[in-house]
Amino acid sequence: MLFLTNLQANDKVGPYIFRLEVTDNKQQNDSTTVDILVNKAINSAPIPYAGGNQTFQLPIESVVLDGNVKDDGQIVSYNWFQIRQYLIFISKTTGYPRTNMKLLR
């Protein structure tokens, strides 16, 4: 068995040919080849999850938003935006999937 490792960089794409040579105890030998084609990595869009819907009883000072993401790469930013309803203050809008919202009165 031959294990190919460290094939993550796109500069390693292309065709590879390997030969297996075998010899028995009577000095008979033969060989065969196998072609391996390494394609460029596919970059998929990240899949964000903003967490489940939440319901709270007033009065309340703040709410924690706890999201996460599934990605085949590395996330470089997280941004939370308020879409509608009452004016709130989001304490951290970038850098983390978890943030704290404070209600403005």
WOBEL-V570019 format. One record per pair of residues at least 12 apart in sequence whose C-alpha atoms are under 8 Angstrom apart, sorted by sequence separation. I is the first residue (numbers start at 0). J is the second residue. D is the distance in whole Angstrom. If there is no record, write none. Layout:
i:j:d
I:J:D
I:J:D
This chain:
i:j:d
18:30:7
19:31:5
80:92:7
88:100:6
89:101:6
18:31:6
19:32:6
79:92:5
87:100:7
88:101:5
18:32:4
50:64:7
78:92:5
79:93:7
87:101:6
88:102:6
17:32:5
18:33:7
49:64:7
50:65:6
77:92:7
78:93:5
87:102:5
88:103:7
16:32:7
17:33:5
49:65:7
50:66:5
77:93:5
78:94:7
86:102:7
87:103:5
16:33:6
17:34:7
49:66:4
50:67:7
76:93:6
77:94:5
86:103:6
16:34:5
17:35:8
48:66:5
49:67:7
76:94:5
77:95:6
78:96:8
15:34:6
16:35:6
47:66:7
48:67:5
75:94:8
76:95:7
77:96:6
14:34:7
15:35:5
47:67:6
48:68:6
14:35:6
15:36:6
47:68:4
14:36:4
15:37:8
46:68:6
47:69:7
13:36:6
14:37:6
45:68:7
46:69:5
12:36:8
13:37:5
45:69:6
46:70:6
12:37:5
13:38:7
45:70:5
11:37:7
12:38:5
44:70:7
45:71:7
12:39:6
43:70:7
43:71:7
68:96:8
42:71:7
67:96:6
9:39:6
42:72:8
66:96:5
67:97:8
9:40:7
65:96:6
66:97:6
64:96:8
65:97:4
7:40:8
64:97:6
65:98:7
63:97:7
64:98:5
63:98:6
64:99:6
63:99:5
64:100:7
62:99:6
63:100:6
61:99:7
62:100:5
61:100:5
62:101:7
61:101:4
60:101:6
61:102:6
60:102:6
59:102:8
